[in-house]
Amino acid sequence: MSAKLAIHGGEKAIGTRLPSYLESAGRTFGAEEEALVLEALHSGCLTRNGGKMVPRLEAEFAERLGVKHAAACSSGTASVHLAIAALDPAPGDEIIVPPVTDIGSIAPILWQNAVPVFADLDPATITLDPADVERRITPKTRAIVAVHLAGQPCALDELSAIARRHNLVLIEDCSQAYWAEYKGKLVGTIGGMACFSLQQSKHITCGEGGLFVTNNDEWARRATLFADKAWPRDTKSLGSCRFLFLAQNYRMSELEGAVALAQLRKLPAPVVKRRALAARLDAAIKDLAGVSAPAVPSNTKHSYWLYMLRVHQDAARATARQFGDALVAEGVPAWVEYIIDPLYLSPVFTGPNTYAASGYPFSTYGSQKFEQGLCPVAERVLHEVIAILWNENYTEAQVDQIAAAIHKVAAHFAGN
């Protein structure tokens, strides 16, 4: 392999493209999915109301996770909306969120006329900092959304204790963290409610879809109703009394349910493979100056939706942007600096661009100013990370090529 960087015209460290979640080489689809899809098609019923696949998915997911209730829906964002709707906040109620996540973790709060309040991150794990969460609590706070970013569990003991002290609900967003563990427990089983995504890039997928879980009977009923226009189908009524409250249509189709059911039955194998491959890369770069593997506390098990490589600018003699751009040129699939900026710097918040020119609910209830400096750790950490796309179908040889690319780029910037 040439020492000259590919970004400067040298030979790539990775000569062939790695498996991608956008193609079959990077997914685990097979005969199982095909059989269940055909079963759904042959039934003639492709809606969950009358179908069998989605109810089976809900029952099996709840059983495998070890919770009482699961409700399927149309996306991971919808699953968060089910959780917020189950909470039933009043306009202006506050829900604490991290600034580094997908907008799907936050938009449902606004759709329910509540207010997201951003708390800063732990600089090592890039998940919510419990101390800053507690500082952001006001008399209006109703809940905390704990996002297990990239597959790394949050500090759930500390967040749970805060929630109990202040009579708040802890909602786990597990969209990126299937079968990740905190102190031997699966994420999604510790908070009051939890949300999962079945979008194309996730550990398991049906293209689009989501799952909401809880042990609380009241929240489960409200979430299930919210996904289906608040229409209690068990009443068999077509009268005007059937629409119990303002709700959405977030139903999952039987075809999606069939694929998701087959995918569910393949867990935890994809997660186990991702962990093993991540451990291989960890070992390959552990003594390399200027970069470090994701920080994984000993009481957690990461599920590696992404491999969050950290670049230490002084030691690396390069910024994460410089290092990451060079890595991508070498053939490493990655998002350099992940989402670039915290979400509160997006126009939806800085405008605010919510409900036309009203700026609602911020114009009426907002207490934070969405500007640089709101969450300084998040702002700094985003410019230190390279999110390497991770996949259970990578071979050990391909992981070794990723390691070689990291070494090659590090050597270049070190002047070796």
ZARO-633577 format. One record per residue (C-alpha): x, z, y negated. Coordinates in steps of 0.02 Angstrom, whole numbers, plus 32768, in hexadecimal, padded with zeros to 4 digits. Layout:
<recs>
XZY ...
</recs>
This chain:
<recs>
800080008000 80417FD17F55 806B805F7EDE 80267FF77E50 7F75802D7E25 7EEA7FB37E4E 7EA97FC97D9D 7F507F7D7D66 7F4A7EF07DE4 7F937F467E7D 7F4F7F467F2F 7EB77FB47F4C 7ECD80527FB4 7E25802B8007 7E1E7F758038 7D6C7F6F807C 7CD07FB9802C 7C9980618071 7BE9807A80B9 7B67808E8031 7ABF80E88032 7A7480437FF4 7A957FEA809A 7A7B800B8152 7B348030816D 7B1F80CC8103 7A7B8107814C 7A40814A81F5 79A880DB8210 798780A582C1 79088093834C 78B9813B8324 788281058277 7848805D82B8 77DD80AC833F 7784812382C9 7767809D8244 7719802D82C8 76AE80BE8305 766F80D78253 764D801C823E 75F2800F82E2 758480A382B4 753C803C8225 754280D181AE 75D180D4812F 7591815F80BF 75B5821780E1 74FC823F80D4 74CC820A8183 757D81E581BE 75EC824C8231 769F822C81FA 76A0828D8157 764C832881A1 76C983228231 7758831681B6 771783AC8155 7701841581F1 77AB83E9823B 780784018197 77BB84AE817E 77E684DC8231 789A849F8227 78B784F48181 7862859381BA 77DD859D8131 772085A98138 76EF851180D1 772F846380A7 76DA83DF803D 7716832B803C 770D82C27F9E 7747821F7F50 77F382517F0D 786E82DF7EF2 783482E57E3D 778182F77E7B 77B783887EEB 77FA83E37E52 775783BD7DF8 76F8840A7E89 775E84A97E74 774184B27DB9 7688848D7DD0 767C85147E55 76C6858D7DD7 763F85537D5B 769A857B7CB9 764185897C13 767885147B86 771885567B3C 774D85BB7BD4 780885AB7BF4 786385797C92 791F858B7C9D 797C84F27CDE 7A2F84B47CF1 7A70842D7C7A 7AC483CA7D05 7A4483817D7C 79CC82EE7D8B 794382E37D08 78C982F77D99 78F583B07D9D 78BA83C37CE9 783883407CB8 77AC83937D1D 77BE842D7CAF 779683C47C16 7706836E7C70 76B8841A7C86 76D3843E7BCB 775384C47BF0 780084CC7BA3 78A584B77C02 792B85317BC7 79DD84FF7BF4 7A57857F7C39 7B10855F7C53 7B6F85487CF5 7BEE85A17D5F 7C8C853C7D3E 7CC3853E7DF4 7C23850F7E51 7BCD84AE7DC3 7B2C850B7DEA 7ACA85867D7E 7B2C86187D38 7ABE86B07D5B 7B0187107CC5 7AD286847C4E 7A2986717CA3 7A0387277C7E 7A3987127BC9 79BB86847BB3 792386E87BEF 789A870B7B70 77EA87537B7F 77AE869F7B9B 781D867D7C32 77BE865B7CD4 783C86127D4E 78ED85DA7D74 791285307DC2 79B185417E28 79F984967E4F 7A7284937EE1 7ADD840D7E91 7B2F838B7F03 7B0A83FC7F98 7B59849D7F57 7AE285337F5F 7AC885997EC2 7AEE86537EB8 7A46867C7F06 7A5C87387F19 7A80874D7E60 79F686D57E2A 797987277E9F 79A487D27E58 798B87917DA7 78E387467DD8 78AA87EA7E23 78E488507D8D 788587E37D12 77EF87B77D81 781E86FE7D87 780B867B7E0F 78AA862F7E56 789385767E80 791B85257EE9 793B846C7ECA 798984367F6E 797F837B7F4E 7A3B83687F66 7A5283F47FE3 79FD83D8808B 7A33845D8107 7AB084AD8090 7ABF856780B1 7ACB8606804C 7B0486A080AE 7AC9864F814F 7A1D861F810C 79E7856D80EA 79CC85468032 79148533800F 78E885D2806E 792386527FEE 78C4862F7F4C 780986387F36 77F8857A7F3E 786D84EA7F66 7872842E7F4D 78C783A27FAE 78DF82E87F8D 78D28259800A 791481D77F8F 7987814D7FD1 7A2D81A47FAF 7A02824E7FFC 7A3B829580A4 7999825780F1 792781D7809F 7889817180A7 78B78111800A 785181807F98 77FE82257FC0 780582E07FAE 77DD83848003 77A384297FB7 77B084CB801A 777B85808004 7746861A8064 76C186427FE2 7612860F8017 75CC85FF7F66 765D85947F27 765285277FC2 759A85047FA9 75AE84DF7EF0 7644846B7F10 75E9840F7F9B 755183F77F2C 75BC83C07E99 760783337F02 755882F07F25 74F882F77E7F 74C683AD7EA0 7444836B7F1A 742483E87FA8 740B836D8035 73D283F580AC 732F84078049 72F983558074 72A683507FCA 729682B77F5B 724483187ECE 729083317E23 72BF83E37E52 734A83A67EC3 73D083907E3C 740984427E26 748C842F7D9E 74F783AD7D45 756B83627DC8 75C982C97E02 75C3824D7E91 766B82697EE5 7635823E7F97 76B982028012 7687816A8079 7685816A8137 771280EA813D 7781815B80D5 774C81EF813E 777A819381DD 782A816B81A1 7842821B815B 7808826A81FE 788782078263 790E823081E4 78E482EA81E8 790082EE82A3 79B382B48287 79E2834D8221 7A5983A8821A 7ACF83238262 7AED82C581BD 7B1683688165 7B8C83A081EF 7BE882F981E6 7BF483008127 7C3F83AF8131 7CC1837B81B0 7CF482E3814A 7CFC834B80AB 7D6C83CA8103 7DE0833C8132 7DEE8304807D 7E0383B88043 7E9983CB80B7 7EE583268080 7EE783537FC7 7EFE84107FCD 7FB3840C7F91 7F9C837F7F14 7FBD83B37E61 7F3B83857DDF 7EA1837B7E4D 7E3E83F17EBA 7DB383EC7F3B 7D04842F7F13 7D0184EC7F04 7C98852F7F94 7C7F85ED7F96 7C9D86388042 7BE886748050 7BA485C38042 7BA5852180A4 7BA78483803A 7B4483EC8075 7BAA836A8012 7B2D82F57FC6 7BC182D17F54 7C7783047F5F 7C9B834B7EB2 7D55832F7E98 7D9B83937E07 7E24834F7D96 7E9183CC7D38 7EC983687CA3 7F6B83C07C78 7FAD83C17D2A 7F6B83137D51 7FAC82CB7CAB 7F09826C7CA4 7E5582887C74 7DCE82817CF9 7D9681DD7CAA 7E4381907CBA 7E5C81D47D69 7DAD81A37DA1 7DB280F37D5D 7E5480D97DBB 7E0781207E5B 7D6F80AE7E4F 7DE380197E3A 7E3A804F7EDB 7D94803D7F36 7D5680F27F32 7C9980F47F11 7C7E81777E89 7C2381AB7DEB 7CAA81D77D6F 7C7C82737D0A 7BDA82757D70 7B4C826D7CEE 7BC7826A7C5B 7B6382E17BEA 7AEC83737C07 7A37833F7C0C 7A0C83997B6A 7A6E83147B0C 79F6828E7B4C 797D823F7ACE 78E7828D7B25 792783357AE4 798983087A47 78FB829B7A03 789882ED7A49 784482597A9C 77B982AB7AFE 7705828E7AC7 771082027A46 774E8245799E 770A82F479BB 77A883397A0A 773583A97A71 775184277ABF 77F784437A64 77A9842E79B7 773184BC79DC 778F852D7A54 784584F87A5E 78CD85787A3F 796D851A7A6C 79C9849A7A03 79FD840A7A71 7AAB83E87A31 7B6283F37A61 7B9584A47A89 7AF184DC7AD8 7B4484ED7B83 7C0084E07B66 7C3584F67C1B 7BC484677C54 7C0783F87BCA 7CBA841B7BFD 7CA384127CB9 7C4E83687CB5 7CED83207C6D 7D5283697CFD 7CF383237D92 7CF382847DF7 7C5B827D7E68 7C94821F7F03 7C0081D57F61 7BFE8226800C 7BB781E280AD 7BAB821D8162 7BD6816D819C 7C84816E8151 7D08816A81D7 7D9C81E181D8 7E0A814B81AF 7DA081258117 7DAC81D980DB 7E6981CA80F1 7E63812F8083 7E0681917FFD 7E8C82168009 7F1481927FFB 7EC0814B7F60 7EBC81F87F0F 7F7482137F38 7FA081677EF5 7F4681847E4F 7F8D82347E3F 803D81F37E5C 8029816E7DD8 7FF181E77D51 807682657D83 80F881DE7D68 813581E17E1D 
</recs>
